[in-house]
Amino acid sequence: MKKKRAVGLLSAMFVAAALPMVVASPASADQGDCQYSLHQAGYNIGPKVEAACKLGADFNPAAYPGCYWALVNIGVRPGDAGDACYAAQS
């Protein structure tokens, strides 16, 4: 009987320890971080920047390059565009 109780207690402890890892939400990318990065670099934030940053916050392989080139095409310096798109992915 003690063996069953010990196994039950260990199982409950394992579930209690693993539950936060299973339930935790994934880190979310944020277009706001992208926009803030550009604002800090001295850029005005308008609809084109918002659209590029939103693109950068998507979870797909084309997100970073799409964000980067959209920003560069509207006149953002490449280094600032890279930093902003990286912020959107983080």
MARKOLMI-667651 format. One record per residue (C-alpha): chain; residue in three letters; x, z, y; residue number from 1. Coordinates in steps of 0.1 Angstrom, whole numbers, plus 5000, padded with zeros to 4 digits. Each point is the difference from the previous one (the first is absolute). Layout:
N
NODE  cadena  residuo     u     w     v  num
NODE       A      ala     X     Z     Y  NUM
...
This chain:
90
NODE  cadena  residuo     u     w     v  num
NODE       A      met  5000  5000  5000    1
NODE       A      lys  5029  5008  5024    2
NODE       A      lys  5015  4966  4994    3
NODE       A      lys  4967  4982  5010    4
NODE       A      arg  4998  5021  5031    5
NODE       A      ala  5037  4993  5009    6
NODE       A      val  4994  4962  4995    7
NODE       A      gly  4968  5002  5021    8
NODE       A      leu  5019  5019  5028    9
NODE       A      leu  5028  4975  5000   10
NODE       A      ser  4976  4971  5001   11
NODE       A      ala  4982  5015  5029   12
NODE       A      met  5032  5006  5019   13
NODE       A      phe  5011  4964  4994   14
NODE       A      val  4967  4986  5013   15
NODE       A      ala  5002  5023  5030   16
NODE       A      ala  5035  4988  5008   17
NODE       A      ala  4992  4963  4994   18
NODE       A      leu  4967  4999  5018   19
NODE       A      pro  5014  4998  5036   20
NODE       A      met  5022  4971  4990   21
NODE       A      val  4971  4981  4985   22
NODE       A      val  4975  5007  5028   23
NODE       A      ala  5024  4995  5029   24
NODE       A      ser  4992  4969  5021   25
NODE       A      pro  5028  4974  5003   26
NODE       A      ala  5020  4998  5032   27
NODE       A      ser  4981  4978  5024   28
NODE       A      ala  5015  4974  5021   29
NODE       A      asp  4988  5002  5036   30
NODE       A      gln  4997  4973  5026   31
NODE       A      gly  5001  5027  5026   32
NODE       A      asp  5036  5009  4992   33
NODE       A      cys  5008  4963  5005   34
NODE       A      gln  4983  4999  5034   35
NODE       A      tyr  5016  5033  5011   36
NODE       A      ser  5034  4987  4991   37
NODE       A      leu  4994  4969  5022   38
NODE       A      his  4985  5022  5028   39
NODE       A      gln  5032  5022  4999   40
NODE       A      ala  5021  4968  5003   41
NODE       A      gly  4982  4990  5032   42
NODE       A      tyr  4975  4974  4987   43
NODE       A      asn  4963  4998  5011   44
NODE       A      ile  4977  5004  4971   45
NODE       A      gly  4973  4973  4999   46
NODE       A      pro  4979  4982  4974   47
NODE       A      lys  5029  4979  4986   48
NODE       A      val  5022  5031  4995   49
NODE       A      glu  4971  5018  4984   50
NODE       A      ala  4993  4971  4976   51
NODE       A      ala  5037  4997  4991   52
NODE       A      cys  5003  5038  4993   53
NODE       A      lys  4968  4999  4980   54
NODE       A      leu  5015  4973  4979   55
NODE       A      gly  5031  5021  4995   56
NODE       A      ala  4980  5030  4988   57
NODE       A      asp  4985  4980  4970   58
NODE       A      phe  5013  5007  4965   59
NODE       A      asn  5012  4966  4990   60
NODE       A      pro  5033  4982  4997   61
NODE       A      ala  4993  4979  5031   62
NODE       A      ala  4992  5029  5023   63
NODE       A      tyr  5034  5006  5015   64
NODE       A      pro  5010  4964  5005   65
NODE       A      gly  4966  4991  5014   66
NODE       A      cys  5002  5030  5024   67
NODE       A      tyr  5036  4992  5010   68
NODE       A      trp  4994  4963  5007   69
NODE       A      ala  4967  5006  5018   70
NODE       A      leu  5018  5024  5024   71
NODE       A      val  5030  4978  5005   72
NODE       A      asn  4977  4970  5008   73
NODE       A      ile  4984  5020  5028   74
NODE       A      gly  5033  5009  5016   75
NODE       A      val  5010  5033  4984   76
NODE       A      arg  5038  5002  4994   77
NODE       A      pro  5009  4997  4963   78
NODE       A      gly  5015  5035  4998   79
NODE       A      asp  4969  5016  5015   80
NODE       A      ala  4977  4979  4978   81
NODE       A      gly  5019  5011  4969   82
NODE       A      asp  4998  5037  5010   83
NODE       A      ala  4963  4997  5008   84
NODE       A      cys  4991  4983  4967   85
NODE       A      tyr  5021  5025  4981   86
NODE       A      ala  4980  5028  5017   87
NODE       A      ala  4968  4983  4989   88
NODE       A      gln  5012  4999  4964   89
NODE       A      ser  5011  5037  5000   90
